[in-house]
Amino acid sequence: MPTSVLYAMGAVNRTVRELVETRYEFAEPFVIDSPLVRERLGAVATPVEEALARTVDAYRTRGK
């Protein structure tokens, strides 16, 4: 969708307005340096397979 259309829609929709603000994040892939994050913040990345399985499980059990 053209940026000009997103700006017009953003005038009446807060979510679309935020999309315009973050559009640059989707222009190119980004690389996360997990060793640096681990060293500085102590955060450990969850393996993709585990994160996906947990997300699917959460959706399946939602509302039960």
Secondary structure, DSSP 8 states (H G I E B T S, - for coil): --HHHHHHHHTT-HHHHHHHHHGGGGTS-----HHHHHHHH------HHHHHHHHHHHHHHTT-
